[in-house]
Amino acid sequence: MSLLFTPFSLGPVELPNRIVVSPMCQYSANDGAAGDWHLQHLMQYGYCGAGLVMVEATGVERRGRITHGCLGLYSDDCETALARTMSAVRRVSGSTRFGIQLAHAGRKASASIPWIRGGAPLGKGEDPWETVAPSPVPFGPGWHTPEELDEKGMERIVEAFVEAARRAARAGFDVVEVHAAHGYLLHEFLSPLSNFRQGPFGGSLENRMRFPLQVAKAVRAAVPREVVVGARITGTDWGDKGFTPEDAVVFAGRLKEIGLKYVCVSSGGILPSIRVPSSPGYNVPLAAKVKKATGIAVRAVGMIVTPDQAEEIVASESADLVCMARAFLDNPRWVWHAAEALGADAHYPRQYERARRSSWPGAELVRPRRP
Ligand SMILES: Cc1cc2nc3c(=O)[nH]c(=O)nc-3n(C[C@H](O)[C@H](O)[C@H](O)COP(=O)(O)O)c2cc1C
């Protein structure tokens, strides 16, 4: 029997299976507001049969977006557009649940859309904006020098996370995820490679965790108990003197104590000079370590592509959930094909039922097995 296709209780939220569509920036919003692209993008994942679909990194304030095209939840217009999109998506979905990743890009904000100028920092004439970070040190050569946040500025960002979380709950999301990975603001506080502060928010791990934990706690308190709050964390910076897997264990344990129900263990992104050793399932050992040490529910991500690989991660108890990004971009029908491959069942819209292999005699003659 497939464990990947067994239900999972994420606190009060019941997921029909362990498969998660990873948050993926679409760079297609208009001043933070979702439009037609988001509607079609989220519609196809709405009925894809995954247990949970995560909406992309969503800026809690305008300057916290990565690019001019990033989604936001910092205005009534953003909230109205996303609520409208999600109510349409829910109308075509089965038991799939929906989450949103709340983010602040910190010193990696004010960047170009990848297909316009490869994600490089915005230049003059491209409407760049002032960025903020724990320390006034740019991400890399050519990047904006961020303003060092003072405590008033940090309080305003906590408030922005709270406001965005309330907006997300009103829009009907089941899960709110705090983005504390990939070199964005909260990770910048956590990592000794980007946080050079003195005082209560710099130095020891305890101090570096202080602001991300304040944000997580405030988000948890801002939404009703039936909304699950989790976080995407970094399992390692992969760099000398960076954030370590042992630090990730401590951080995840503290998130659990304040009521977060899961962590998604990713890695990398703190400095452009550090290469992530990406290979199949490269973050899985990090996820397994966090799960074993803390007992919090853990989602694994990173180069998970085949049904057998996903099944093995869950069956070996390395993680409770598996999360995929590029595999789902490549094949939004991944879940249906994985269910066929593993002899399991998944939500199939009735309108498409006749394409299910079992109701299509001779399918194997014309359709190769995927993925
Ligand atoms: C197009 C694209 C957009 C992404 N946007 C986000 C994002 O909004 N938030 C995030 O945490 N990770 C983002 N990522 C990273 C993915 O969620 C995932 O962690 C990474 O791609 C590794 O998983 P994969 O090997 O299954 O693609 C993005 C990845 C892709 C390919």
The ligand as an SDF file (V2000), in Angstrom:
LIG
                    3D

 31 33  0  0  0  0  0  0  0  0999 V2000
    9.4870   28.9130  -10.8160 C   0  0  0  0  0  0  0  0  0  0  0  0
    9.9010   28.7340   -9.3820 C   0  0  0  0  0  0  0  0  0  0  0  0
    9.4780   29.6400   -8.4310 C   0  0  0  0  0  0  0  0  0  0  0  0
    9.8110   29.4580   -7.0710 C   0  0  0  0  0  0  0  0  0  0  0  0
    9.2910   30.3060   -6.1370 N   0  0  0  0  0  0  0  0  0  0  0  0
    9.4380   30.0050   -4.8110 C   0  0  0  0  0  0  0  0  0  0  0  0
    8.6860   30.6940   -3.8300 C   0  0  0  0  0  0  0  0  0  0  0  0
    7.8360   31.5210   -4.1130 O   0  0  0  0  0  0  0  0  0  0  0  0
    8.9360   30.3810   -2.5240 N   0  0  0  0  0  0  0  0  0  0  0  0
    9.8230   29.4020   -2.1680 C   0  0  0  0  0  0  0  0  0  0  0  0
   10.0200   29.1510   -0.9710 O   0  0  0  0  0  0  0  0  0  0  0  0
   10.4980   28.7140   -3.0960 N   0  0  0  0  0  0  0  0  0  0  0  0
   10.3030   28.9630   -4.3970 C   0  0  0  0  0  0  0  0  0  0  0  0
   10.9210   28.2070   -5.3480 N   0  0  0  0  0  0  0  0  0  0  0  0
   11.6910   27.0450   -4.9000 C   0  0  0  0  0  0  0  0  0  0  0  0
   10.7880   25.8070   -4.9070 C   0  0  0  0  0  0  0  0  0  0  0  0
    9.6550   25.9680   -4.0780 O   0  0  0  0  0  0  0  0  0  0  0  0
   11.5780   24.5480   -4.4840 C   0  0  0  0  0  0  0  0  0  0  0  0
   11.9750   24.7060   -3.1510 O   0  0  0  0  0  0  0  0  0  0  0  0
   12.8050   24.3290   -5.3600 C   0  0  0  0  0  0  0  0  0  0  0  0
   12.5040   24.5580   -6.7320 O   0  0  0  0  0  0  0  0  0  0  0  0
   13.3180   22.8940   -5.2320 C   0  0  0  0  0  0  0  0  0  0  0  0
   12.2900   21.9810   -5.5320 O   0  0  0  0  0  0  0  0  0  0  0  0
   12.1670   21.2260   -6.9500 P   0  0  0  0  0  0  0  0  0  0  0  0
   13.4570   20.4840   -7.1510 O   0  0  0  0  0  0  0  0  0  0  0  0
   10.9930   20.3040   -6.7590 O   0  0  0  0  0  0  0  0  0  0  0  0
   11.9520   22.2450   -8.0160 O   0  0  0  0  0  0  0  0  0  0  0  0
   10.6270   28.3650   -6.6960 C   0  0  0  0  0  0  0  0  0  0  0  0
   11.0780   27.4870   -7.6650 C   0  0  0  0  0  0  0  0  0  0  0  0
   10.7090   27.6330   -8.9850 C   0  0  0  0  0  0  0  0  0  0  0  0
   11.1610   26.6170  -10.0000 C   0  0  0  0  0  0  0  0  0  0  0  0
  1  2  1  0
  2  3  1  0
  2 30  2  0
  3  4  2  0
  4  5  1  0
  4 28  1  0
  5  6  2  0
  6  7  1  0
  6 13  1  0
  7  8  2  0
  7  9  1  0
  9 10  1  0
 10 11  2  0
 10 12  1  0
 12 13  2  0
 13 14  1  0
 14 15  1  0
 14 28  1  0
 15 16  1  0
 16 17  1  0
 16 18  1  0
 18 19  1  0
 18 20  1  0
 20 21  1  0
 20 22  1  0
 22 23  1  0
 23 24  1  0
 24 25  2  0
 24 26  1  0
 24 27  1  0
 28 29  2  0
 29 30  1  0
 30 31  1  0
M  END
$$$$
